[in-house]
Amino acid sequence: MAQLRKRGLVTAVIYSGPFRKLGETQARIFGVPELPLIEIPHPLGGISIDEVRARADVASPAFIELIKANLK
């Protein structure tokens, strides 16, 4: 993810609540502290496909806005 961001591609990390600090730390360590983080409800593992889709519905608008902001 960091390498893609460094190459100028629109990227983000989608995480569930308890992993925010990890995402921030990893972004900083890999040299992309500005890497956007998009939060979805926790947990992601052990849930139904419908629940996974619901989490994607949460993340999608934020990622679409990120793409739009980078088109300007």
Order of alpha helices (4+ residues) and beta strands (2+ residues): alpha-beta-alpha-beta-alpha
